[in-house]
Amino acid sequence: MLCAWAALVGAACVQGYPAKPIRVVVSIAAGGTGDMLGRFVADRLTDAFKQQVVVENRAGANGIIGVETVVNSPPDGYTLFLHPQATSRSIRAPTAPNSLSIPNAISRPWR
């Protein structure tokens, strides 16, 4: 997962991205291991992008609230999603029109 974020950093810097702050939606409560990982990655992305990266915890419903937040955000690349692998199999593909990018944001594809 961190490799995918590193690839994002490399590709995005070439294109002049980002022009505004980036939001990382973490689908678990603040203070847990996943939250600490999200804040660690956000700190590194802030250094790499020279742009603020903000962690937003959207816990509840086994990650579905976080997924809905990402699905309902504009598909402009300024909202990233972090979800622990242990619960990602319980999330089903959302039915929103721009939901095609969500499986790539989750660390493992569902089956």
N, C-alpha and C positions, 0 to 999 in steps of 0.2 A: 504494500500500500504506500509506504513512504517513497518507493521508487517511482510510483505513478505521480506523486506530488512533485518529486524532483524533476521529472520529465516536463511537468506542467510549468515549473519555474523556468527551465531552460527555454522551452518553446515560447512562452509568453514574453519573456524579456526581449526576445528578438523583435517582436511585433509592437513594442511600445506599450504593452499592457502592464499594469493597470493604470487607469486614469482616475480612479476613485477608490475608496476603501473597499476591501474584500470582506465578506462575511463567511465564517465557518460555522455551520450549524452542527452542533453535537447533540445527538439524540438521547443523551443520558444526563442525569442530574449533575450539578456542579460538585466538585470535590472528589469524584471517583477517578479511577485509573484512566478511563476514556477521556474524561475532561482534562486531566493533566496532559495526556498525549496531544489532545487538540490544542491546548495552550502552548505546548512545546513547539508543535509544528507551526502554529500561527506566529510565534515569535521568530522562528527561522524564516518563514515566508516574508514577514515584515522586513527582516534584514535583507533578504534577497531581492525583494521587489522595491524597496525604499518607499513603501506605501503601507498604511495601517491595515492590519488584518485583525478583525474582531471576532471573538468566539461568542456564539450565542447558544446557550443551552436550551433545548426544547425537549424536555423529558416527558414521558408519559405514553401510555398505550403501546408499550413495548417497541417504541421507536417510530410509530406511525405518525405522531404529531410532528416529529422532526422531518420525516419524509414529506408530509403534506406542506410543511413550510418551504421546503426546497422546490417541490413541484409547482407551488403557486407563486414562486418568485420568477422574475423575468429571466429568460434563458440567455443571459448576456455574459456568463462566465464569472460573475462577481459573487456568486453564492456557491460555496463548497459544502460537502456533506461528510460527516464522520460518524460512523456507527460501528459498534463492536461486532465482531464476527459471530460471537456466541448466539446472538439473537437475530441475526440477519435472515435466517431461514424462515422466520415467522412473518416477515414482511412480504406481501404480495404486490405485484406491479400495480401502481396507481392507474386510474383511468383518465387522468387529465391529458389534454392534447399534447403537451410538451413533456410527457413522462418518459420518452424514449431515452433521455440522458440519465435517468435515475439508476438503472442497473449498473452503469459504468461507475457511478459514484459509490456504490456499495462494494465492500471489499471482496465479496464472493457472489457469483451469480446464483440466483435461486433456481431450484429445480422442482 
